Amino acid sequence: MKKYKIFIIICALLTTCAAFGSGDTKYTKLVKKVSVKPTANIMNIADRYAAKGKDGEALVLYAIVYNRFDPNAADKEKDMCALARKKAGTLYYDKGNYINALDEFINGVKISEACSKPTYAASLYNYIGNIYCIFLDYEKGIRYYLKAYDLSKKYPDRKMQHSVLVNLTGMYSYYIKDIPKAKKYYQLSESTRDKSNKTDTFMSLYTLSLIQISEGNIKPAISRLKWLAGYAAKEKLEPRFRCFAYQEIYSAYRQLGVKDSTLKYMHLCDRTAQKYNLQHTFVTTTKSLSDFFQEKGDIAMSNLYKSRYLDIMDSIYDMRKFDMVKNSLLNYEIYKTTKEIEDLRTSQHERMQTIRMQWVIMCAVAVVALTTILFLFIVWKQKKRIHKGYINLYKINHDFIETQELLTSRLRKCRTEISEKNDIIDSLRQELGNAKDTEESTAEEGMKYQTSNLTDGQMQTIADAIGNVMENTTEFCDCNFSLSRLADLVGSNRSYVSQVINDSFQKTFNDYVTPYRIHLACKRLTDRVNYGNFTMKAIAESVGFKSYTAFVNAFKKITGITPSIYQKIALDNNSKE
């Protein structure tokens, strides 16, 4: 006991770096030696000291690590600080220094929850739950177990899930006496158990025994617990597992009223706890022995164990310090909850702003969409109207060309008839002997052409000759076709031909020729047999245009639509027919 008290005093002095940094101690040399080393290296050295049982050195080194904590550091560095807190707390916990252990675990939680992934938070909350249960605050203990369980599911950790579920099964079966919940957590623990792991096997059968005892099925539970005590020794599990079995065995025998067996397993548990320095077990067993002897009426033995129990309680169960540490945890939780509320309020405000912005954007998009749809509808209607207009223009031009061809055919027939009748008249004149008069008349007529304005008859004769050239030949398709060339073809001079075109047709030479070229182009655009492999430009050149642009402008001026539209409508009509 004295050795244990000395250890507690040393541990209390080593909780912070200040304890070993103010003046030279036996750890000063160690601190100077590792102070410049990387954090990971210091952790490895600390772990080696802990494995050798040199807890003082290990605690000093873990303190160096976690005092390097920087909120702005990388998660890997912060994780090592949280792990250092956890390992320091575990050393205190194993030695029964629950106050310092709780302080380390609480600080470890703060560091771990500062990381994007709180790797060690579940384990730390599990330890915190253990300490609350040791101090008989089962409600808070279960609360922290449930926190640990939620974290182990959120950040999957099968081993930690199993450990927490075993603790919850024990709490609900033995202390809370809620058997349905105990069975629920037992089933969950079985689903996470590693069947090849001897510790998991032990705890599975152990928690099942607790449930059986709570249900009143005590004797089978005692048999299993005795087997488990032997199993723990045989498989060389940690001594605390044997004590787990012994405690439940003597408690079960006590319920049955079998005093000799109760005392036997109390002494077994007491000796094992003392031998391996299992402080919590030692305390509870000492209390049980005191109560047992008091019930038996052996006041001397009861007081002996009670004195020992109170002596230990004074050293390791300092309720005042426990309350102080609890308050630090409470303050941390209040701070965390307040921050969560503020974050939630900020998040809600941001969400509302986002919703408003989304609503505005959606309205704007809807307006743009409706405007676009309306615009497209108007464009579609306009396009449809224009297309209909193009079709009407095509029909007008097509009908005009067909009508012109029909009239030309009829005119040609009439001219043939007139020519035949003129031949008859000439024949009759010759019979009447009027040849001389005719020659004089012809000579006079020739002179008149040269010396005076044309008569209506002369103009008609030239106009008919011009029409014959334009309608019965493709001379105008020559790009070099000119007024002089037309005069030669009709057997007159350039001036008379120009006069006839101007007076009879009310047009200039170009304005007179262009429609003939365009109407012929219309026919060729729709003639897929003979001109199907011609480009627009080739067709333009084939009807006498030197410039494609001039052709398009002239075509649109005369027909009202472009050559390409005219051709497309014509082909569509042909395909429908």
C-alpha positions in Angstrom: 0.0 0.0 0.0 2.8 2.4 0.8 4.5 1.7 -2.5 1.1 2.4 -4.2 0.8 5.8 -2.4 4.3 6.8 -3.4 3.4 6.0 -7.1 0.2 8.1 -6.9 2.2 11.1 -5.5 4.8 10.7 -8.4 2.1 10.5 -11.0 0.4 13.6 -9.6 3.6 15.5 -9.9 4.0 14.5 -13.6 0.7 15.5 -15.1 2.1 18.5 -16.9 5.5 19.5 -18.3 5.7 22.2 -15.7 6.1 19.5 -13.1 9.3 18.3 -14.6 10.4 21.5 -16.3 11.0 23.8 -13.3 14.4 22.7 -12.1 16.5 19.6 -12.6 14.9 16.3 -11.9 15.9 12.7 -12.8 13.9 13.3 -16.0 15.7 16.5 -17.0 18.3 14.7 -18.9 15.7 12.6 -20.7 13.7 15.7 -21.6 16.8 17.4 -23.1 17.8 14.3 -25.0 14.4 13.9 -26.8 13.2 17.6 -27.0 14.5 18.1 -30.6 13.4 14.7 -31.9 10.3 14.3 -34.1 7.0 13.6 -32.4 6.8 10.0 -33.8 10.2 9.1 -32.5 9.4 10.4 -29.0 6.2 8.3 -29.1 8.2 5.2 -29.9 10.6 5.8 -27.1 7.7 6.4 -24.6 6.1 3.2 -25.7 9.3 1.3 -25.1 9.6 2.7 -21.6 5.9 1.8 -20.9 6.5 -1.8 -22.1 9.4 -2.1 -19.6 7.2 -0.8 -16.7 9.0 2.5 -16.5 5.8 4.5 -16.2 7.5 7.7 -14.9 9.7 8.0 -18.0 6.8 7.1 -20.3 4.5 9.7 -18.7 7.2 12.4 -19.2 7.6 11.6 -22.8 3.9 11.4 -23.5 3.6 14.8 -21.9 6.3 16.2 -24.3 4.2 14.9 -27.2 0.8 16.2 -26.2 2.2 19.5 -25.2 3.2 20.0 -28.8 -0.5 20.2 -29.8 -1.2 22.9 -32.3 -4.8 23.4 -33.5 -3.4 24.4 -36.9 -1.1 21.3 -37.3 -1.8 18.5 -39.7 -4.3 15.8 -38.5 -1.5 13.2 -38.3 0.3 15.4 -35.7 -2.8 16.1 -33.8 -3.7 12.4 -33.8 -0.4 11.6 -32.1 -1.1 14.2 -29.4 -4.5 12.6 -28.8 -2.9 9.2 -28.7 -0.3 10.4 -26.2 -3.1 11.7 -23.9 -4.8 8.3 -24.2 -1.7 6.3 -23.4 -0.8 8.5 -20.5 -4.4 8.1 -19.2 -4.2 4.4 -19.6 -1.1 4.2 -17.4 -2.8 6.2 -14.7 -6.0 4.1 -15.2 -4.2 0.7 -14.8 -2.5 2.0 -11.6 -5.9 3.1 -10.2 -5.2 6.8 -10.5 -8.6 7.5 -12.0 -8.6 11.3 -11.4 -5.4 11.8 -13.5 -6.6 9.2 -15.9 -9.9 11.1 -16.4 -8.1 14.4 -16.9 -5.9 12.8 -19.6 -8.9 11.2 -21.4 -10.9 14.5 -21.3 -8.0 16.4 -22.8 -7.5 13.6 -25.3 -11.1 13.9 -26.4 -10.6 17.7 -27.0 -7.6 17.1 -29.2 -9.1 14.2 -31.1 -12.3 16.1 -31.8 -10.2 18.9 -33.2 -9.2 16.5 -36.1 -11.3 16.0 -39.2 -11.5 12.3 -38.3 -11.6 11.8 -34.5 -9.6 8.5 -34.6 -9.2 8.0 -30.8 -12.4 9.8 -29.5 -14.4 6.5 -29.3 -11.7 4.8 -27.2 -11.4 7.9 -25.0 -15.1 8.1 -24.3 -15.1 4.4 -23.5 -12.5 4.9 -20.8 -14.4 8.0 -19.5 -17.5 5.8 -19.2 -15.5 3.2 -17.3 -14.3 5.8 -14.8 -17.8 7.2 -14.2 -19.0 3.6 -13.6 -16.1 3.0 -11.1 -17.4 6.1 -9.3 -20.9 4.5 -9.4 -22.3 7.2 -11.7 -23.8 4.5 -14.1 -26.1 6.9 -15.9 -23.3 9.1 -17.1 -21.1 6.0 -17.7 -23.7 4.6 -20.1 -24.1 8.0 -21.7 -20.3 8.0 -22.6 -20.4 4.4 -23.7 -23.2 5.3 -26.1 -21.1 8.2 -27.4 -18.2 5.8 -27.9 -20.5 3.4 -29.7 -21.9 6.0 -32.1 -18.4 7.2 -33.0 -17.1 3.6 -33.5 -20.0 3.2 -36.1 -19.5 6.5 -37.7 -15.8 5.9 -38.1 -15.9 2.1 -38.4 -13.8 0.4 -35.7 -15.1 -3.2 -35.1 -12.8 -3.8 -32.1 -14.0 -0.7 -30.3 -17.6 -1.4 -31.1 -17.3 -4.8 -29.5 -15.6 -3.4 -26.4 -18.3 -0.8 -25.9 -21.1 -3.3 -26.5 -19.6 -5.6 -23.9 -19.6 -2.7 -21.4 -23.2 -1.8 -22.2 -24.3 -5.4 -21.8 -22.6 -5.6 -18.4 -24.2 -2.3 -17.3 -27.7 -3.2 -18.3 -27.6 -6.7 -17.0 -25.9 -6.3 -13.7 -26.4 -2.7 -12.5 -29.4 -1.3 -14.4 -31.3 -4.7 -14.5 -32.8 -4.0 -17.9 -32.6 -7.5 -19.3 -34.1 -6.8 -22.8 -31.5 -4.0 -23.4 -28.8 -6.2 -22.0 -29.8 -9.0 -24.5 -30.0 -6.5 -27.3 -26.4 -5.3 -26.7 -25.2 -8.8 -26.2 -26.5 -9.8 -29.6 -24.8 -6.8 -31.2 -21.6 -7.6 -29.4 -21.7 -11.2 -30.8 -22.0 -9.8 -34.3 -18.8 -7.8 -33.8 -16.8 -10.5 -31.9 -13.6 -11.9 -33.3 -14.2 -15.6 -32.7 -10.5 -16.3 -32.9 -9.7 -13.8 -30.2 -9.4 -15.4 -26.7 -10.3 -12.2 -24.9 -13.4 -11.8 -27.0 -14.4 -15.4 -26.3 -14.0 -14.8 -22.6 -16.1 -11.6 -22.5 -18.8 -13.2 -24.6 -19.3 -16.0 -22.1 -18.8 -13.7 -19.2 -21.5 -11.2 -20.3 -23.9 -14.2 -21.0 -23.3 -15.3 -17.4 -24.2 -11.8 -16.1 -27.5 -12.0 -18.0 -28.2 -15.4 -16.6 -27.5 -14.3 -13.0 -29.8 -11.3 -13.5 -32.6 -13.6 -14.8 -32.1 -15.8 -11.7 -30.5 -18.7 -13.6 -27.5 -18.6 -11.2 -26.1 -22.2 -11.0 -25.4 -22.6 -14.7 -23.8 -19.1 -14.6 -21.6 -20.2 -11.7 -20.4 -23.3 -13.6 -19.6 -21.2 -16.7 -17.7 -18.6 -14.6 -15.6 -21.2 -12.9 -14.7 -22.6 -16.3 -13.9 -19.0 -17.5 -11.5 -18.5 -14.5 -9.6 -21.7 -15.5 -9.8 -20.6 -19.2 -8.2 -17.2 -18.4 -5.4 -18.8 -16.5 -4.8 -21.5 -19.1 -4.8 -19.0 -22.0 -2.6 -16.6 -20.0 -5.1 -13.7 -20.3 -4.5 -10.7 -18.1 -5.1 -11.4 -14.4 -8.0 -8.9 -14.3 -10.1 -11.5 -16.3 -9.7 -14.1 -13.6 -10.8 -11.4 -11.1 -13.9 -10.7 -13.3 -14.9 -14.3 -12.9 -14.1 -14.6 -9.2 -16.1 -11.4 -8.4 -19.2 -12.8 -10.2 -18.8 -16.2 -8.6 -18.6 -14.9 -5.0 -21.5 -12.5 -5.7 -23.6 -15.4 -7.1 -22.8 -17.7 -4.1 -23.7 -14.8 -1.8 -27.1 -14.6 -3.5 -27.6 -18.3 -3.0 -26.4 -18.0 0.7 -23.5 -20.4 0.3 -21.1 -18.7 2.7 -18.1 -20.9 2.5 -17.9 -20.7 -1.3 -18.5 -17.0 -1.1 -15.6 -16.5 1.2 -13.4 -18.8 -0.8 -13.8 -16.8 -4.0 -13.6 -13.5 -2.2 -10.2 -14.5 -0.9 -9.1 -15.8 -4.3 -10.1 -12.4 -5.9 -8.5 -10.4 -3.0 -5.2 -12.2 -3.4 -5.1 -12.0 -7.2 -6.0 -8.2 -7.1 -3.2 -7.5 -4.5 -0.7 -9.6 -6.4 -1.2 -7.9 -9.7 -2.1 -4.4 -8.2 -5.6 -4.4 -9.7 -6.8 -1.4 -7.6 -10.5 -1.2 -8.5 -11.0 -4.9 -8.0 -9.0 -4.8 -4.7 -11.2 -2.0 -3.5 -14.6 -3.6 -4.4 -13.4 -7.0 -3.0 -12.3 -5.4 0.3 -15.7 -3.7 0.6 -17.4 -7.0 -0.1 -15.3 -8.8 2.6 -16.1 -6.1 5.1 -19.8 -6.5 4.4 -19.6 -10.3 4.5 -18.0 -10.4 7.9 -20.4 -7.8 9.2 -23.3 -10.0 8.1 -21.6 -13.0 9.7 -21.3 -11.1 13.0 -17.5 -11.0 13.0 -17.1 -7.3 13.7 -13.3 -7.4 14.2 -12.7 -8.8 10.7 -15.3 -6.5 9.2 -13.6 -3.5 10.7 -10.2 -4.7 9.5 -11.4 -4.8 5.9 -13.4 -1.6 6.3 -10.2 0.2 7.6 -8.3 -1.1 4.6 -11.1 -0.1 2.3 -11.3 3.4 3.6 -7.5 3.8 3.5 -7.5 2.9 -0.2 -10.5 5.1 -1.0 -8.8 8.1 0.6 -5.8 7.6 -1.7 -7.5 6.8 -5.0 -11.1 7.9 -4.8 -10.7 11.6 -4.1 -14.3 12.8 -4.8 -13.4 16.5 -4.6 -10.8 16.1 -7.3 -13.1 13.8 -9.3 -15.8 16.5 -9.2 -13.3 19.1 -10.4 -12.3 16.9 -13.3 -16.0 16.2 -14.0 -16.7 19.9 -14.1 -13.9 20.4 -16.7 -15.6 17.7 -18.8 -19.0 19.4 -18.2 -17.6 22.8 -19.2 -16.1 21.2 -22.4 -19.4 19.7 -23.3 -21.3 22.9 -22.6 -18.8 24.8 -24.8 -19.1 22.1 -27.5 -22.9 22.2 -27.4 -22.9 26.0 -27.5 -20.6 25.9 -30.5 -22.8 23.3 -32.1 -25.9 25.6 -31.5 -24.0 28.6 -33.0 -22.8 26.5 -35.9 -26.4 25.2 -36.4 -27.7 28.8 -36.3 -25.1 29.9 -38.8 -25.8 26.9 -40.9 -29.5 27.7 -40.8 -28.9 31.3 -41.8 -26.6 30.2 -44.6 -29.1 27.6 -45.7 -31.9 30.3 -45.7 -29.6 32.6 -47.7 -28.9 29.7 -50.1 -32.6 28.9 -50.4 -33.4 32.6 -51.1 -30.6 32.8 -53.7 -31.7 29.5 -55.2 -35.3 30.8 -55.4 -34.1 34.0 -57.0 -32.0 32.0 -59.5 -34.9 29.7 -60.2 -37.2 32.6 -60.8 -34.6 34.2 -63.0 -34.1 30.9 -64.9 -37.9 30.5 -65.2 -38.2 34.0 -66.6 -35.3 33.5 -69.0 -36.8 30.1 -69.9 -40.3 31.5 -70.5 -38.8 34.4 -72.4 -36.7 32.0 -74.5 -39.7 29.8 -75.1 -41.8 32.8 -76.1 -39.0 34.1 -78.3 -38.6 30.7 -79.9 -42.3 30.4 -80.4 -42.4 33.8 -82.1 -39.4 32.9 -84.2 -41.1 29.6 -85.1 -44.3 31.3 -86.0 -42.3 33.9 -88.0 -40.3 31.2 -89.7 -43.4 29.3 -90.5 -45.0 32.5 -91.9 -41.9 33.2 -93.9 -41.7 29.6 -95.1 -45.3 29.8 -96.2 -44.5 33.1 -98.0 -41.6 31.4 -99.7 -43.8 28.6 -100.9 -46.4 31.1 -102.2 -43.6 33.0 -104.0 -42.3 29.7 -105.4 -45.8 28.9 -106.7 -46.3 32.3 -108.2 -42.9 32.1 -110.0 -43.5 28.5 -111.0 -47.0 29.4 -112.3 -45.6 32.5 -114.1 -43.0 30.5 -115.9 -45.5 27.9 -116.9 -47.9 30.6 -118.1 -45.1 32.4 -119.9 -44.1 29.1 -121.7 -47.8 28.6 -122.7 -48.1 32.1 -124.0 -44.8 31.8 -125.8 -46.0 28.6 -127.4 -49.3 30.3 -128.5 -47.4 33.4 -129.8 -45.1 31.2 -131.7 -48.1 29.5 -133.3 -49.7 32.8 -134.1 -46.5 34.1 -135.7 -46.3 30.9 -137.8 -49.9 31.5 -139.0 -49.1 35.2 -139.8 -46.0 34.2 -141.7 -48.0 31.7 -143.7 -50.6 34.4 -144.5 -47.9 36.9 -145.4 -46.5 34.3 -147.8 -50.0 34.0 -149.4 -50.3 37.8 -149.7 -46.8 38.0 -151.3 -47.8 35.3 -153.8 -51.0 37.2 -154.7 -49.1 40.5 -155.1 -46.7 38.8 -157.6 -49.7 37.5 -159.6 -51.1 41.0 -159.8 -47.8 42.4 -161.1 -47.1 44.7 -158.3 -43.5 43.6 -157.9 -42.1 47.0 -158.8 -44.3 48.8 -156.3 -43.2 46.4 -153.7 -39.5 47.0 -154.3 -40.0 50.8 -154.2 -41.9 50.4 -151.0 -39.2 48.2 -149.5 -36.5 50.7 -150.5 -38.5 53.5 -149.1 -39.0 51.6 -145.9 -35.3 50.9 -145.6 -34.5 54.6 -146.0 -37.1 55.4 -143.4 -35.5 53.1 -140.9 -32.3 55.1 -141.3 -33.7 58.6 -141.6 -36.8 58.8 -139.4 -38.4 57.4 -136.2 -39.8 53.9 -136.3 -43.5 53.5 -137.1 -45.6 51.2 -134.9 -45.5 48.5 -137.4 -41.7 48.7 -137.7 -41.4 48.6 -133.9 -43.6 45.6 -133.7 -41.6 43.8 -136.3 -38.4 44.4 -134.4 -40.1 43.5 -131.1 -41.3 40.2 -132.6 -37.8 39.5 -133.8 -36.3 40.3 -130.4 -39.0 38.0 -128.7 -38.1 35.3 -131.2 -34.4 35.4 -130.3 -35.1 35.5 -126.5 -37.8 32.8 -126.5 -36.5 30.4 -129.1 -32.7 30.6 -128.5 -30.4 30.6 -125.5 -28.1 33.3 -126.9 -28.8 35.4 -123.8 -27.1 32.6 -121.7 -23.7 33.8 -123.1 -22.1 36.0 -120.4 -20.9 38.3 -123.2 -24.4 38.7 -124.7 -24.9 42.4 -125.5 -27.2 44.9 -127.2 -25.1 44.8 -130.3 -25.2 41.0 -130.4 -29.0 41.1 -130.1 -29.3 43.8 -132.9 -27.2 41.5 -135.2 -29.5 38.5 -134.4 -32.7 40.5 -135.2 -31.2 42.1 -138.4 -31.4 45.7 -137.2 -29.1 48.2 -135.6 -28.2 48.8 -132.0 -30.2 52.0 -131.7 -33.4 50.6 -133.0 -33.2 47.6 -130.8 -32.5 49.7 -127.8 -35.4 52.0 -128.7 -37.8 49.1 -129.1 -36.8 47.6 -125.8 -37.2 51.0 -124.0 -40.5 52.0 -125.7 -42.2 48.6 -126.1 -41.1 46.9 -122.8 -40.4 49.9 -120.7 -37.0 48.4 -119.7 -33.3 48.8 -120.2 -31.5 46.1 -122.1 -30.2 44.5 -118.8 -33.6 44.7 -117.1 -35.1 43.0 -120.2 -32.6 40.2 -120.4 -32.2 39.4 -116.7 -35.8 37.9 -116.2 -35.1 35.5 -119.1 -31.9 34.4 -117.4 -33.6 34.0 -114.0 -36.6 32.1 -115.3 -34.3 29.7 -117.1 -32.2 29.4 -113.9 -35.5 28.4 -112.1 -36.1 25.6 -114.5 -32.5 24.4 -114.3 -32.5 24.5 -110.4 -35.4 22.0 -110.5 -34.0 19.9 -113.3 -32.3 17.1 -111.4 -31.8 15.0 -114.5 -29.7 17.4 -116.5 -28.4 19.8 -113.9 -28.5 17.7 -110.7 -24.7 17.8 -110.4 -24.4 21.6 -111.0 -23.6 23.9 -108.1 -25.5 27.1 -107.7 -22.6 29.0 -109.1 -22.4 26.7 -112.1 -26.1 27.3 -112.8 -25.6 31.0 -112.4 -22.8 30.9 -115.0 -24.9 28.7 -117.3 -27.5 31.4 -117.7 -25.1 34.2 -118.3 -24.1 35.6 -114.9 -20.4 36.4 -114.4 -20.9 37.1 -110.7 -22.7 34.6 -108.3 -23.6 37.6 -106.0 -25.2 39.4 -108.9 -27.1 36.2 -109.7 -28.4 35.8 -106.1 -29.4 39.5 -105.9 -31.2 39.4 -109.3 -32.9 36.1 -108.4 -34.2 37.4 -105.1 -35.3 40.7 -106.7 -37.4 38.9 -109.4 -38.7 35.8 -107.4 -38.7 37.2 -103.9 -36.6 34.3 -102.5 -33.0 33.1 -102.8 -32.0 30.3 -105.3 -31.3 27.8 -102.5 -34.8 28.3 -100.9 -36.4 28.0 -104.3 -34.6 24.8 -105.1 -35.4 23.3 -101.6 -39.1 24.1 -102.0 -39.2 22.7 -105.5 -37.5 19.4 -104.4 -39.8 19.1 -101.4 -42.8 19.5 -103.7 -41.4 16.9 -106.1 -40.8 14.4 -103.3 -44.4 14.8 -102.1 -45.7 14.3 -105.5 
